[in-house]
C-alpha cells in the first residue's frame, strides 16, 4: 500500500473522528439540558433513565406535593412538550415486562379532574394512546343508571387488576367489584389537584410516580 494512500485513509479517519467528537461535544446531556431547558432543544429522550429524569424534573414544577417545587411557567412549558414521549417510554417498558410476566410491569393512573366528563376523557386518552388493558369503569352508575356527580372526580386505574377490601366495601358491590386488568374506579373528589398521577412498576424496583397534565395526550 502506497504512502499516499495510507495518509489519505488516516486523514479521512481523523476527520470523521473529529466531526463525531464535535457533534457529541455540542449536544448536551439531558441532565445538563434540564439545568437550563429554556436555552436549547432537549437531547433525544430514548431510555427509561431519560424518561424518569425528565418526568422527575417536571414533577418539581407541576406537583404541589413535590419538595422544592417552583413556578417558572416558561421552563414548565418547555418541559411539557416532552412529557408524552417520556410517558410512552415508561409505559412501553412496562408493557414489555407484562408480556413476559403478567404480574410485572403494572401501570397505574390516578386521575384528578373537575368533572366526570373530564376524568373519563383523560382515562380514555391515556388508555388508548398507551395501549393499556381495557376493563370496566366502576362507580359511574348504579344498576345501569348513570350517577350525577356535579363536582370533581377521582378515577383510579390499574393495568394489573388489584382492588383492596376497603375499596370493595366502599363500593357496595361486594366481590363483584374485584378488579380485573384494566378496570377503573370512579369516585367523588373534593381536592384541588388537577392532573394524572402516572405510576409504573418496573423490574428495577425504583419508585416512579409523576403528576402529569390531564391533556398529556
C-alpha positions in Angstrom: 0.0 0.0 0.0 1.5 3.4 -1.0 2.4 6.0 1.5 -0.1 8.5 -0.2 -3.0 6.0 0.2 -2.2 5.4 3.8 -2.0 9.1 4.6 -5.4 9.6 2.8 -7.1 6.9 4.8 -5.6 8.2 8.0 -6.7 11.8 7.2 -10.3 10.6 6.5 -10.4 8.7 9.7 -9.1 11.6 11.8 -11.6 13.9 10.1 -14.6 11.7 10.8 -13.5 11.2 14.4 -13.2 15.0 14.9 -16.6 15.6 13.4 -18.2 12.9 15.7 -16.4 14.4 18.7 -17.5 17.9 17.8 -21.2 16.8 17.4 -21.2 15.0 20.8 -19.5 17.9 22.5 -22.1 20.4 21.1 -25.1 18.2 22.2 -25.6 18.5 25.9 -26.7 15.5 28.0 -30.3 15.5 29.2 -29.1 16.2 32.8 -27.2 19.2 31.6 -30.1 20.5 29.5 -32.5 20.2 32.4 -30.4 22.8 34.3 -31.3 25.4 31.6 -34.1 24.0 29.4 -35.1 27.4 28.2 -31.8 27.8 26.3 -32.0 25.0 23.7 -33.9 22.0 22.4 -33.7 18.8 24.5 -31.5 15.9 23.5 -33.3 12.8 22.4 -35.3 11.1 25.1 -34.8 7.4 24.4 -34.3 5.4 27.6 -36.0 4.7 30.9 -33.4 6.7 32.6 -34.0 9.7 30.3 -37.8 9.5 30.8 -37.5 9.1 34.6 -35.2 12.1 34.8 -37.4 14.4 32.7 -40.6 13.4 34.5 -39.0 13.8 37.8 -37.9 17.4 36.9 -41.4 18.1 35.6 -42.9 16.8 38.9 -41.0 19.5 40.7 -42.9 22.2 38.8 -46.3 20.6 38.5 -46.9 18.5 41.6 -48.0 20.7 44.6 -46.7 18.0 46.9 -43.2 17.9 45.4 -40.4 19.1 47.6 -38.7 22.2 46.2 -41.5 22.9 43.7 -41.1 26.1 41.7 -43.3 28.0 39.4 -41.3 29.1 36.3 -44.0 29.0 33.7 -41.6 29.3 30.8 -39.5 26.4 31.9 -42.5 24.3 32.8 -44.0 24.9 29.3 -40.7 23.8 27.7 -40.7 20.6 29.7 -44.3 19.8 29.0 -43.5 19.3 25.3 -41.5 16.2 26.1 -43.9 14.6 28.6 -45.8 12.4 26.1 -42.6 10.9 24.8 -41.3 10.2 28.4 -44.6 8.7 29.5 -44.7 6.4 26.4 -41.2 5.1 27.0 -42.1 4.1 30.6 -45.4 2.6 29.6 -43.8 0.6 26.7 -41.2 -0.7 29.0 -43.9 -1.8 31.5 -45.8 -3.5 28.7 -42.8 -5.5 27.6 -42.4 -6.7 31.2 -46.1 -7.6 31.4 -45.8 -9.6 28.2 -43.2 -11.8 29.9 -44.9 -12.0 33.3 -48.5 -10.7 33.9 -47.6 -9.9 37.5 -44.9 -7.4 36.4 -45.0 -4.0 34.7 -48.0 -2.6 36.4 -49.2 0.8 35.2 -51.5 2.9 37.4 -53.4 6.1 36.8 -54.9 8.4 39.4 -57.0 10.9 37.6 -58.0 14.1 39.4 -60.5 16.1 37.3 -63.0 18.9 37.7 -65.9 16.8 36.3 -66.8 13.2 35.4 -66.6 14.1 31.7 -63.1 15.5 32.0 -62.0 12.5 34.1 -63.4 9.9 31.7 -61.9 11.7 28.7 -58.5 11.7 30.3 -58.9 8.0 31.1 -59.8 7.2 27.6 -56.9 9.2 26.1 -54.3 7.6 28.3 -55.6 4.0 27.9 -56.0 4.4 24.1 -52.7 6.2 23.5 -50.6 3.9 25.7 -52.5 0.8 24.6 -53.2 -0.2 28.1 -55.6 -3.1 29.1 -59.2 -2.1 28.9 -61.7 -3.1 31.6 -64.8 -1.9 33.4 -65.4 1.5 35.0 -66.9 1.1 38.4 -68.7 3.9 40.3 -70.0 5.8 37.3 -73.5 4.3 37.5 -75.8 2.4 39.9 -77.8 -0.6 38.4 -77.1 0.8 35.0 -78.3 4.3 35.7 -75.5 7.0 35.4 -74.7 8.8 38.6 -74.9 12.6 38.6 -71.6 13.9 40.1 -71.5 17.7 39.9 -68.1 18.3 41.5 -64.7 16.8 40.9 -63.9 13.1 40.4 -61.0 10.8 41.1 -60.5 7.8 38.8 -58.2 5.0 39.9 -57.0 2.8 37.0 -54.8 -0.3 37.4 -53.4 -2.4 34.5 -52.9 -5.3 36.9 -56.3 -5.7 38.3 -55.9 -5.1 42.0 -58.6 -3.9 44.4 -58.3 -3.6 48.2 -61.0 -4.9 50.5 -61.5 -1.3 51.8 -62.4 -0.3 48.2 -64.7 -3.2 47.8 -66.6 -2.3 51.0 -66.8 1.3 49.9 -68.2 0.5 46.5 -71.0 -1.6 48.0 -70.7 -4.1 45.1 -69.3 -7.0 47.2 -66.9 -9.3 45.5 -68.4 -8.4 42.1 -66.1 -5.4 42.4 -62.9 -7.4 42.4 -60.8 -5.7 39.8 -59.7 -7.3 36.6 -56.8 -6.0 34.5 -57.8 -2.6 33.0 -60.6 -1.9 35.5 -61.0 1.6 37.0 -62.9 3.1 39.9 -64.6 6.5 39.9 -65.5 8.4 43.0 -66.3 11.9 44.0 -63.2 14.1 44.7 -63.2 17.4 46.7 -59.5 18.1 46.4 -57.8 20.9 44.5 -55.3 18.9 42.4 -55.8 18.5 38.7 -53.8 16.1 36.6 -53.0 12.4 36.3 -50.8 10.5 38.7 -48.9 8.3 36.3 -47.1 5.4 38.0 -45.2 2.4 36.6 -43.7 -0.5 38.5 -40.6 -1.8 36.6 -38.3 -4.7 37.4 -35.6 -2.4 38.8 -37.7 -1.7 41.8 -37.4 2.1 41.5 -40.4 4.1 42.6 -41.8 6.1 39.7 -44.9 8.3 40.1 -45.4 11.6 38.4 -48.3 14.1 38.3 -48.7 15.0 34.6 -51.4 17.1 32.8 -54.8 15.8 32.0 -54.3 16.7 28.4 -51.0 14.9 28.0 -52.5 13.0 25.1 
